[in-house]
Amino acid sequence: MELFFLLGAAFAIFILWLCSKILEKAGIDKIWVLVLLIPVVNIIMIWVFAFSEWPGLKQKRF
């Protein structure tokens, strides 16, 4: 049973690290990855993030 919790914690840390890398490439502050730890809010924020404009993808217009 202890191994289950140890692997679960390691998996959660790995997922948070991956999501922080995605946010970094999108140009959004990595602190937003902590929202994934809040139930229900995490689902809403994933939708908001998916459909919002990413600062990292904005192109300069002349």
N, C-alpha and C positions, 0 to 999 in steps of 0.2 A: 504494500500500500504506500509506503514511503517513496518507493521508486516512481510510482504514478504521479505523486505531487511534485517530485523533483523534475521529472520529464515535462510535466505540465507547465511548471514555472519557466523552464528553459525554453519551451516552445513559445510561451507568451512573450518572453524577452526577445526571442528571435523575430517574431511577427512585428513587435513594436519597432525593432531596429530596421526591418525591411520597409515598414511604412514611413519611418523617418527619412529614409533614403529617397523614397518616392516624393515625399513632400519637399525635400531639398531640391530635387530636379525640377519640380513644378514651380519653384520660387516662393514657396510658402514656408513660414517659420516652422521649425521642427517641433516646437513645443505643443503644436496642435495634435501630435500623436497621443498625448495623454487623454484626449477626448475619447479615444477607443476604450478606455478603462471604465467609462460610465455607461451603464446599461440604458438602452433606448436612445439616449443622446448620440451614441456612437452610430447608430443606423441612420439617424437624421443627418448627422454631419457627413457621413459618407455620400449621401445623396446631394447635399449642398456642395461638397467638394467636387463631385463628378460633373455637376452642371454649371459651376461657376467658371469665370475666366481665370486662367492660370497666369500669374505674372511672369513666369519663366518662358511662356510661349508668345508673349506680346512682341510684335515687330514694330520697329521704329518707322514712322512715316515721315517723308520729307516734303 
